[in-house]
Amino acid sequence: MELVYPPVIALAKTMFRVLDLKIEVDGAEHIPREGGAVLASNHVSYLDFIFCGLAAQPAKRLVRFMAKKAVFDHRISGPLMRGMRHIPVDRDAGAASFREATTALKDGEVVGVFPEATISESFTVKELKSGAVRLARTGKVPLIPMVVWGPHRLWTKGRPKELTKRHVPVLIKVGEAIEIPKGVSPDAISATLKERLSGLLDAAQQAYPDQPAGPDDRWWLPAHLGGTAPLPEAAAV
């Protein structure tokens, strides 16, 4: 029985209504209504998992996200993360996290992964780790690309929190599942995943209804769209 997850979702939706966030989900039909699946998302903010989880609501699915162990060790977030049965990732014991995620997939769960591993400060798709692909292959489940765009305006790396900011649009785009053929390396499929994520992110950025309020507000746009976010090479350094 899910005692923690549904109330947390209800609280999040209430906050979204209070802040009048303009949330739009496109492609939710690509998330299966039953059986295991890996959701692989871009990473632009500390709030991404909340919005990625929303995309699974039309399919009536609860997503078990893989997140760094430090979040589970925190006195406030830890009990919530464990109560929602998210999966801790200990970089010193990665095999255990992989096994737990694989078991969840084989039990028919949807597992959420951020294959960039850390927030992309350039607001473009970084080089991906191959874990999402390896999970989908081992669990014999669909690998579904998705992106979020907009939550970084509320809380992202290197910027002050603006969790009470109102009327911020958030776009969530879910793509078709990526085929994982036998004999193809995880790195090659990860390259395909990066290409799909980049295409979805480009579409979300082009469709985004807001523009910066002035020169000082251009920080949340990537450089190639006229923003002041660092170029990918600089962000990597």
C-alpha positions as a Markdown table, in Angstrom:
| # | Residue | x | y | z |
|---|---|---|---|---|
| 1 | Met | 0.0 | 0.0 | 0.0 |
| 2 | Glu | 1.3 | 3.5 | -0.9 |
| 3 | Leu | 1.0 | 5.6 | 2.2 |
| 4 | Val | 3.5 | 8.4 | 1.4 |
| 5 | Tyr | 3.6 | 8.9 | -2.4 |
| 6 | Pro | -0.1 | 9.9 | -3.0 |
| 7 | Pro | -0.2 | 12.6 | -0.3 |
| 8 | Val | 3.1 | 14.0 | -1.6 |
| 9 | Ile | 1.7 | 14.2 | -5.1 |
| 10 | Ala | -1.5 | 15.9 | -3.8 |
| 11 | Leu | 0.6 | 18.4 | -1.9 |
| 12 | Ala | 2.7 | 19.2 | -4.9 |
| 13 | Lys | -0.4 | 19.7 | -7.1 |
| 14 | Thr | -1.8 | 22.0 | -4.5 |
| 15 | Met | 1.4 | 24.1 | -4.5 |
| 16 | Phe | 1.4 | 24.2 | -8.3 |
| 17 | Arg | -2.2 | 25.6 | -8.3 |
| 18 | Val | -1.3 | 28.2 | -5.6 |
| 19 | Leu | 1.7 | 29.3 | -7.7 |
| 20 | Asp | -0.4 | 29.1 | -10.9 |
| 21 | Leu | 2.4 | 27.2 | -12.7 |
| 22 | Lys | 1.5 | 26.6 | -16.3 |
| 23 | Ile | 2.2 | 22.9 | -16.6 |
| 24 | Glu | 1.9 | 21.2 | -20.0 |
| 25 | Val | 2.5 | 17.5 | -20.6 |
| 26 | Asp | 3.0 | 16.3 | -24.2 |
| 27 | Gly | 3.4 | 12.6 | -25.1 |
| 28 | Ala | 2.2 | 11.0 | -21.8 |
| 29 | Glu | 0.7 | 8.2 | -23.9 |
| 30 | His | 4.2 | 6.8 | -24.4 |
| 31 | Ile | 4.4 | 5.8 | -20.7 |
| 32 | Pro | 3.0 | 2.2 | -20.4 |
| 33 | Arg | 0.0 | 1.7 | -18.1 |
| 34 | Glu | 1.5 | -1.5 | -16.8 |
| 35 | Gly | 4.8 | -3.3 | -16.7 |
| 36 | Gly | 8.3 | -2.0 | -16.1 |
| 37 | Ala | 9.9 | 0.9 | -17.9 |
| 38 | Val | 12.9 | 3.2 | -17.6 |
| 39 | Leu | 12.2 | 7.0 | -17.9 |
| 40 | Ala | 15.3 | 8.8 | -18.9 |
| 41 | Ser | 15.1 | 12.6 | -18.4 |
| 42 | Asn | 17.3 | 15.6 | -18.9 |
| 43 | His | 18.4 | 17.4 | -15.7 |
| 44 | Val | 18.0 | 21.2 | -15.4 |
| 45 | Ser | 16.8 | 21.7 | -11.8 |
| 46 | Tyr | 16.5 | 20.2 | -8.3 |
| 47 | Leu | 12.8 | 19.9 | -8.9 |
| 48 | Asp | 12.9 | 17.8 | -12.1 |
| 49 | Phe | 11.8 | 14.5 | -10.5 |
| 50 | Ile | 8.6 | 16.1 | -9.3 |
| 51 | Phe | 7.6 | 17.2 | -12.8 |
| 52 | Cys | 8.9 | 14.0 | -14.4 |
| 53 | Gly | 6.6 | 12.1 | -12.0 |
| 54 | Leu | 3.6 | 14.2 | -13.2 |
| 55 | Ala | 4.1 | 12.9 | -16.7 |
| 56 | Ala | 3.3 | 9.4 | -15.5 |
| 57 | Gln | 0.1 | 10.4 | -13.8 |
| 58 | Pro | -2.2 | 10.0 | -16.9 |
| 59 | Ala | -1.0 | 6.3 | -17.0 |
| 60 | Lys | -1.7 | 6.1 | -13.2 |
| 61 | Arg | 2.0 | 5.2 | -12.5 |
| 62 | Leu | 4.3 | 6.1 | -9.7 |
| 63 | Val | 7.9 | 6.6 | -10.7 |
| 64 | Arg | 10.7 | 5.3 | -8.5 |
| 65 | Phe | 13.6 | 7.7 | -9.0 |
| 66 | Met | 17.2 | 6.9 | -8.6 |
| 67 | Ala | 18.8 | 9.7 | -6.6 |
| 68 | Lys | 22.1 | 10.3 | -4.8 |
| 69 | Lys | 22.4 | 8.7 | -1.3 |
| 70 | Ala | 22.9 | 12.1 | 0.3 |
| 71 | Val | 19.2 | 13.0 | -0.3 |
| 72 | Phe | 18.2 | 9.8 | 1.6 |
| 73 | Asp | 20.5 | 10.7 | 4.5 |
| 74 | His | 18.9 | 14.1 | 5.0 |
| 75 | Arg | 16.6 | 14.2 | 8.1 |
| 76 | Ile | 13.7 | 15.7 | 6.2 |
| 77 | Ser | 13.9 | 14.4 | 2.6 |
| 78 | Gly | 15.3 | 11.0 | 3.7 |
| 79 | Pro | 12.0 | 9.6 | 5.2 |
| 80 | Leu | 10.0 | 10.9 | 2.3 |
| 81 | Met | 12.3 | 9.4 | -0.3 |
| 82 | Arg | 12.3 | 6.0 | 1.5 |
| 83 | Gly | 8.5 | 6.2 | 2.0 |
| 84 | Met | 8.0 | 6.8 | -1.8 |
| 85 | Arg | 10.4 | 3.8 | -2.4 |
| 86 | His | 12.8 | 5.8 | -4.5 |
| 87 | Ile | 16.2 | 4.2 | -5.0 |
| 88 | Pro | 19.4 | 5.5 | -3.4 |
| 89 | Val | 22.6 | 5.7 | -5.5 |
| 90 | Asp | 25.8 | 5.3 | -3.6 |
| 91 | Arg | 28.7 | 6.0 | -6.0 |
| 92 | Asp | 30.9 | 3.8 | -3.9 |
| 93 | Ala | 28.5 | 0.8 | -4.2 |
| 94 | Gly | 26.8 | 1.3 | -7.5 |
| 95 | Ala | 26.2 | -2.4 | -8.1 |
| 96 | Ala | 23.7 | -2.5 | -5.2 |
| 97 | Ser | 21.7 | 0.4 | -6.6 |
| 98 | Phe | 21.7 | -1.2 | -10.1 |
| 99 | Arg | 20.4 | -4.5 | -8.6 |
| 100 | Glu | 17.7 | -2.7 | -6.6 |
| 101 | Ala | 16.5 | -0.8 | -9.7 |
| 102 | Thr | 16.6 | -4.0 | -11.8 |
| 103 | Thr | 14.5 | -5.8 | -9.2 |
| 104 | Ala | 12.0 | -2.9 | -9.3 |
| 105 | Leu | 11.7 | -3.1 | -13.1 |
| 106 | Lys | 11.2 | -6.8 | -13.0 |
| 107 | Asp | 8.5 | -6.2 | -10.4 |
| 108 | Gly | 6.7 | -4.0 | -13.0 |
| 109 | Glu | 7.8 | -0.6 | -11.6 |
| 110 | Val | 8.7 | 2.5 | -13.6 |
| 111 | Val | 12.2 | 3.7 | -12.7 |
| 112 | Gly | 13.2 | 7.3 | -13.3 |
| 113 | Val | 16.9 | 8.0 | -14.2 |
| 114 | Phe | 18.8 | 11.2 | -15.0 |
| 115 | Pro | 21.5 | 9.9 | -17.2 |
| 116 | Glu | 23.4 | 13.2 | -17.2 |
| 117 | Ala | 24.1 | 12.4 | -13.5 |
| 118 | Thr | 24.2 | 16.1 | -12.5 |
| 119 | Ile | 22.4 | 19.3 | -13.4 |
| 120 | Ser | 23.4 | 20.7 | -16.8 |
| 121 | Glu | 24.4 | 24.3 | -16.2 |
| 122 | Ser | 24.4 | 25.0 | -19.9 |
| 123 | Phe | 20.7 | 23.9 | -20.1 |
| 124 | Thr | 21.6 | 21.7 | -23.0 |
| 125 | Val | 21.9 | 17.9 | -22.8 |
| 126 | Lys | 25.3 | 16.8 | -21.4 |
| 127 | Glu | 27.2 | 13.6 | -22.2 |
| 128 | Leu | 25.2 | 10.7 | -20.8 |
| 129 | Lys | 26.1 | 7.8 | -18.5 |
| 130 | Ser | 25.1 | 4.4 | -19.9 |
| 131 | Gly | 23.2 | 3.3 | -16.7 |
| 132 | Ala | 19.7 | 4.0 | -18.1 |
| 133 | Val | 20.4 | 1.9 | -21.2 |
| 134 | Arg | 21.9 | -0.9 | -19.2 |
| 135 | Leu | 19.0 | -0.9 | -16.8 |
| 136 | Ala | 16.4 | -1.1 | -19.6 |
| 137 | Arg | 18.4 | -3.9 | -21.3 |
| 138 | Thr | 18.9 | -5.9 | -18.2 |
| 139 | Gly | 15.2 | -5.5 | -17.1 |
| 140 | Lys | 14.0 | -6.1 | -20.6 |
| 141 | Val | 11.8 | -3.0 | -20.4 |
| 142 | Pro | 11.1 | 0.1 | -22.7 |
| 143 | Leu | 13.6 | 3.0 | -22.5 |
| 144 | Ile | 11.5 | 6.2 | -22.7 |
| 145 | Pro | 13.2 | 9.6 | -23.2 |
| 146 | Met | 11.6 | 12.7 | -21.7 |
| 147 | Val | 12.6 | 16.3 | -21.0 |
| 148 | Val | 11.5 | 19.0 | -18.6 |
| 149 | Trp | 11.9 | 22.8 | -19.3 |
| 150 | Gly | 11.0 | 25.6 | -16.9 |
| 151 | Pro | 11.7 | 24.2 | -13.4 |
| 152 | His | 15.2 | 25.6 | -13.5 |
| 153 | Arg | 13.6 | 29.1 | -13.1 |
| 154 | Leu | 12.5 | 28.0 | -9.7 |
| 155 | Trp | 15.6 | 26.3 | -8.3 |
| 156 | Thr | 18.8 | 25.2 | -10.1 |
| 157 | Lys | 22.5 | 24.9 | -9.5 |
| 158 | Gly | 24.3 | 28.1 | -8.7 |
| 159 | Arg | 21.1 | 30.3 | -8.4 |
| 160 | Pro | 19.0 | 31.3 | -5.4 |
| 161 | Lys | 15.8 | 29.4 | -4.9 |
| 162 | Glu | 12.7 | 31.1 | -6.1 |
| 163 | Leu | 10.2 | 28.5 | -5.0 |
| 164 | Thr | 7.4 | 31.1 | -4.5 |
| 165 | Lys | 7.7 | 32.5 | -8.1 |
| 166 | Arg | 4.3 | 32.5 | -9.8 |
| 167 | His | 3.0 | 31.8 | -13.3 |
| 168 | Val | 6.2 | 30.0 | -14.5 |
| 169 | Pro | 5.4 | 27.7 | -17.5 |
| 170 | Val | 6.8 | 24.1 | -17.2 |
| 171 | Leu | 6.8 | 22.0 | -20.3 |
| 172 | Ile | 7.2 | 18.2 | -20.1 |
| 173 | Lys | 7.7 | 16.2 | -23.3 |
| 174 | Val | 7.8 | 12.4 | -23.5 |
| 175 | Gly | 9.1 | 10.6 | -26.5 |
| 176 | Glu | 8.6 | 7.2 | -28.0 |
| 177 | Ala | 10.4 | 4.3 | -26.5 |
| 178 | Ile | 13.9 | 3.7 | -27.9 |
| 179 | Glu | 14.6 | 0.2 | -29.3 |
| 180 | Ile | 17.5 | -1.6 | -27.7 |
| 181 | Pro | 18.7 | -4.2 | -30.3 |
| 182 | Lys | 20.9 | -7.0 | -29.3 |
| 183 | Gly | 24.6 | -6.7 | -30.0 |
| 184 | Val | 24.7 | -2.9 | -29.9 |
| 185 | Ser | 26.8 | -1.4 | -27.2 |
| 186 | Pro | 25.2 | 0.6 | -24.3 |
| 187 | Asp | 27.3 | 3.6 | -25.4 |
| 188 | Ala | 25.9 | 3.5 | -28.9 |
| 189 | Ile | 22.4 | 3.4 | -27.6 |
| 190 | Ser | 23.2 | 6.2 | -25.1 |
| 191 | Ala | 24.2 | 8.3 | -28.1 |
| 192 | Thr | 20.8 | 7.7 | -29.6 |
| 193 | Leu | 19.2 | 8.6 | -26.3 |
| 194 | Lys | 21.2 | 11.8 | -26.2 |
| 195 | Glu | 20.0 | 12.7 | -29.7 |
| 196 | Arg | 16.4 | 12.0 | -28.8 |
| 197 | Leu | 16.7 | 14.1 | -25.6 |
| 198 | Ser | 18.3 | 16.9 | -27.5 |
| 199 | Gly | 15.5 | 16.9 | -30.0 |
| 200 | Leu | 12.8 | 16.9 | -27.3 |
| 201 | Leu | 14.5 | 19.7 | -25.4 |
| 202 | Asp | 14.9 | 21.8 | -28.6 |
| 203 | Ala | 11.2 | 21.4 | -29.2 |
| 204 | Ala | 10.3 | 22.3 | -25.6 |
| 205 | Gln | 12.6 | 25.4 | -25.7 |
| 206 | Gln | 11.1 | 26.6 | -29.0 |
| 207 | Ala | 7.5 | 26.1 | -27.7 |
| 208 | Tyr | 8.2 | 27.8 | -24.4 |
| 209 | Pro | 5.8 | 30.7 | -24.0 |
| 210 | Asp | 7.9 | 33.0 | -21.8 |
| 211 | Gln | 10.9 | 35.2 | -22.8 |
| 212 | Pro | 13.4 | 36.8 | -20.4 |
| 213 | Ala | 12.0 | 40.0 | -18.8 |
| 214 | Gly | 15.2 | 41.9 | -19.5 |
| 215 | Pro | 19.0 | 41.5 | -20.0 |
| 216 | Asp | 19.5 | 40.4 | -16.4 |
| 217 | Asp | 16.9 | 37.7 | -16.8 |
| 218 | Arg | 18.6 | 35.9 | -19.7 |
| 219 | Trp | 20.4 | 33.5 | -17.4 |
| 220 | Trp | 17.8 | 30.8 | -17.8 |
| 221 | Leu | 18.3 | 30.5 | -21.6 |
| 222 | Pro | 21.1 | 28.5 | -23.2 |
| 223 | Ala | 23.7 | 30.4 | -25.1 |
| 224 | His | 22.5 | 29.2 | -28.5 |
| 225 | Leu | 19.2 | 30.9 | -27.8 |
| 226 | Gly | 20.7 | 34.2 | -26.8 |
| 227 | Gly | 20.9 | 33.4 | -23.0 |
| 228 | Thr | 23.8 | 33.9 | -20.7 |
| 229 | Ala | 24.0 | 30.3 | -19.5 |
| 230 | Pro | 27.6 | 29.0 | -20.0 |
| 231 | Leu | 28.4 | 27.1 | -23.2 |
| 232 | Pro | 28.5 | 23.3 | -22.7 |
| 233 | Glu | 32.3 | 23.2 | -22.8 |
| 234 | Ala | 32.6 | 25.9 | -20.2 |
| 235 | Ala | 29.9 | 24.3 | -18.0 |
| 236 | Ala | 31.8 | 21.0 | -18.1 |
| 237 | Val | 35.0 | 22.7 | -16.9 |
